[in-house]
Amino acid sequence: MPIYEYAPTDPPGCAACCYGFEVLQRLSDPALIHCPACGGKVHRVLGAPQVVAGQAHVLREKHVAKHGFTQYRRVGKGKYEKTAGKGPDTISGD
């Protein structure tokens, strides 16, 4: 479940919402429109995404083929070589 961030629509708000607050909600839950503490109007704030450092976000070759995808690696200008999955062994822009 994601953590959503809210801020008061009409500042200053109460002590619970004046600087904004976070709520753990399901994706299917509707956005809050009122502060749970004071009942003042609030809106959802767009937050920065969590970024994974290192190589944790890169798909591993064995998982790419297992899930029906094909992965290519660049070997030259406009030329790619297959590293995993089904498909042509090479792709060329020529």
N, C-alpha and C positions, 0 to 999 in steps of 0.2 A: 504494500500500500504506500502511495506517495505521501509526502509531507507537503501540504500547501501553506503558503504564506499569505496572510491577510493584513490589510492596513485600513485605518478609518477613512471613510469617504469625506466626512465633515470633521476635521480636526478640532479640538484636541483629543476627543475621546476620553475614555476612563483610564485608570492606571493599568488595566489589563490589555488595552488595545492602542493606547496613544503612540507607542513606538512600533506597533505591528505585533503579530503573534503567529504561531505556527499551529496547524491542526493536521493530525494523521487521519486521512480519509480514503475511502475506496474510490476507484476511478468512476464508478457508477453513482456515487453520492453527488447531489447537487451542491453547487458552490454556496457558501454561507453568504447571507445578505445582512445579517445582524450580529453584533458582538454577543457572545454567550454571556458575558458579565453585565454589560450595561444596556444592551439592546440597540446601541447606536449602529448606523449604517456602516458596513465594511465592504471592501472589494478585494478580489484575489489579485495578488501581486505576481508578476512574472519574475521568477527567480533564475539564477544562473544554473545551468546543468552541471551535474557531477561529471568530472572528467577523470577517466582512468589513466594513470600514468604507466609508462612502460609498454610491454607487448601484450598485456592481458586482453586488450580489445581486438587483437588480430585473430582472424579465424585460422585454426590449424588445418593443414591440408587434409588430414584424415577425416575431419568433421565436414569439410566442404563437400567431398565426394559422397560421404554417407548421407547427406541431406539433399543430394541431387543437383548440386551446383558444380560448375567448372571454374577452376582458378587458373589464371595465366600470369606469367612473369615476363616483364619487358626484357628482351635480349638485344635490342638494337632499335634504331630509329624506325618506328612504324612496324616493328616485328615483335611478336609475342609468342612464348612457348608455354604449352600446357604443363601445369605442375600437379593438378589433381582433377578428377572427375572425367566425365565422358565429353567427347567433342573432338574437333580437329586438333592434331598435334601442334600445329603452328597457325598463327594468324598474321597476315601481312597486309599492310596498307597499300601495297602496290597493285 
